[in-house]
């Protein structure tokens, strides 16, 4: 699920040959931060899919942000991995991130690098570490194109006889400051979105996602940079 400025995420949907799901999230961010996040969306609908093939895998997600009165924006990430060797769990990773929001667009980015992917014997635990070059493109008036780098960690843990799932990601990347007097200065952006799901059936889950970020949310109200935004969520695997 993602958001207000630039979002970068890679989630392992489930290591089957073809897995997809749709999620509905009710976001409590604007209730927790009524000043800094007064314009934050209330509802996000997410569609994601993972598909493996003989060369590697495809992954994409699309977030649709909705408010009570109108559609606020759409954000997508699509990535492709190519297995580099049968003996090593390494893959070449390429990715595109971008989207539109009310009155503008998200700053587009292209990423390329290497992923180290792993799992236990029954695939109940999976993980990925990605080291990526990231190129931001100028998307609107107060942005500019620049080079960056990103470190991503992804995990997916199933336990309690597969009734519970703890999954998520954490991203670290070099962003550029947008605050007056600090424009174009480098800054470390951190974004993590752990999710907990109770799986009522293999196809239906209820749970929550918690967006934890620093230097990620575009906040013009004050100097606050660290935010915790929880959701109440429903997921359908199909």
N, C-alpha and C positions, 0 to 999 in steps of 0.2 A: 504494500500500500504506500503511495507516496505523493509528494506534497508541494510545498510552497515556493521553494527556490530551485535547487537542483537535487534531484534524488538519484542515488545509485544503489542498486540492490541486485543480488543474485540469489534466489531461493531455489533449493532442490525440491521440486514438487513431490516426487516419490520416484525411486529408481526402478520404474517399470519401463517397458519400451515406449509406452505412450500414456501419459497421465495428465489430466487437466481438471481444473476446478473453478468454481465461481464463489466469490466471497462478498459478504455484505457487512460493512463496518459502520457502526454509529460512533462518531468521534466526540470525546468530551473535552477537547482542547480549548474551545472557546468558552466553556464553562469554568475551566481552571484558570485561564488567562484571559479574562474578558477585555482587557485593554490591549495587551500585546498581540492577541490573536482574535480580535473582534471579527475579522473577515474570514476566519478559517471555516472550511466546509463542515457540515454536520454528518454527511453520509458519503461513503466511498464504496463503489462497486468495483471489484477486481476480478479480472479474468486472467488466468495463467495456465500455461501448458509447458510440459517437458516431454521431449520426444527423442529417444535414442535410436541410432542407426549404426551401420557397420563402420562408419568413419568417425563417429563421435556422438554429438547431441545438439539439439536445438532447444532454446528456452526463450519464452517471451512472457510478459505480462502487460496488461493495459489497466490503468486506474481511471475511473470516471468519478470526478468529484461533483457532488450535488449539494445544493442548499435547499431551503424550504421553497424558494421562489424560482430558482433557475439553475441551469447547468453551469458549473464554475470552471471546469477544465478537464483535460484528458492528458495523461502522461503514459509513455510506453518505453519499455526496454526490450530489445531483442538481441540475443547472443547466439553465437555458434562456437562449438568446441570441436577440434580435430585431435584425435588421439595421436600421440607422438611415438609411442612404443608399446608393444604388448607386455614387456617386462616391467615397465614403469608406469605408475598412475599419473602421468603428465599429459597435459593437453594444451594445444594452442588455443587461445581465447580471443575472439573479436566480438565487439558489441557496439550497438548504437543506443543512445538515450535521447529522448526529446518529447515535446508535446506542446499543447496550447493551453492557455488559461484565459480568464476573463480580462479582455483588454490587451492581451499580449501573448507571449509564448515563454516556455521554459528554455533556458539556454541549452542548446544542443551540444552533444559531446560524442566523440568516437573513442573507443578504447581498444587496446590490443596488448596481449601479454601471454603469460603462462599460468595455468591452473594445476594445482596438485590436489587430486580427488581421492577420497578413501572411503571405506565402509567396513563393517564387521561381516562375519560369515553369513548372517541371515538378512543383511541390509536393514536391520532395525536401527542402526546408527550409521549415519553418513555425514561426511564433512568435505569441505573444499577450502583451499587457500589460494587466492589469486593475486598475482603481482602484475599491475597493468600500467602502461603508458596511457595518459588521458589527454585528449585534445578538445578544448572548449572552442566553440565557434561563436562569433558575434551574432546575437539573436535579437537584440533591441537596443535602443539608443544608449543606455548607460552600461552596456557590457562591451567587452572586447574579446577577440580571440587570444588564447594563450595556451601554453603547454603545462601539463600537470602530471601527477602520478597518483595511483590509487592502490591501497592494500585492502583486500576484502577477505573476510572469513565467513563461512556459511556452515550451519549445522542443522541436523534433523534427527531427533531422538524419539523412538517409540518405546513405551514401557507400559506396565500394568496390563499385560496380555493385549497390547496394542490398543487399549482403551484411551490412552493419553499420549499426546504428542507435544514435544517441546522443540520448536524450530526457530530459525531466524538467521540474521546476518549482522555483521558489523563492518562498516566502511570507514576508512581513513583516507582523505585526499587533500591535496593542496588547492584551496580556493583563493579567490581574490576579494579583498574587503570592499564593500560597497558603501561603508559609512563615510559621511562628509569629512574631508581632511585625511582619510586613510585609503582613498580610492587606489586600486591596483596594488595595494600592499598584500603580500602573501599571508595566508592564515591557514591553520589546520582545521579542517571540517571533520566532525565525527557524527556518524549516523548509525544507529542500531535499532532494529525492530524485532525483538523477541516475541514469539507467539506461543500461547498455550491453548491446546485444543482438547476437549473431551469428545471422543469419537463414539457417538450414540450407536452408529452402524459404520461399516467400512466406507459408506458414502456420505453420511451426515455428521457434521461436527458443530459444536458450540464452543466459544472460547473468547480470547482477548488478544489483542496486539498492543504493545506499548512502544511508542516511538520515543526514543531517547536521543537527543541531539545537542550539539554545540556548534555554533557558527553556521547553522544550516537554515534556520527560519529567518525570513526577511522581516525584521522588526524595526519599525521607524518610531515606535512609541518611547522607548528608552534604550539603555545599553545592555539589557538582558540578552544573553546569548545561549543559555542552557535551558532546555525545555523537556518536560516529560508529558507525553500526550497518550493516554490510554483509550482503547476502544472496546466496545462490546460487539461480538462478531458471530456470524453464521457462515458455514462453508458447506458446499455441496460438491463432492467428487463425482465426476461422470466420465 
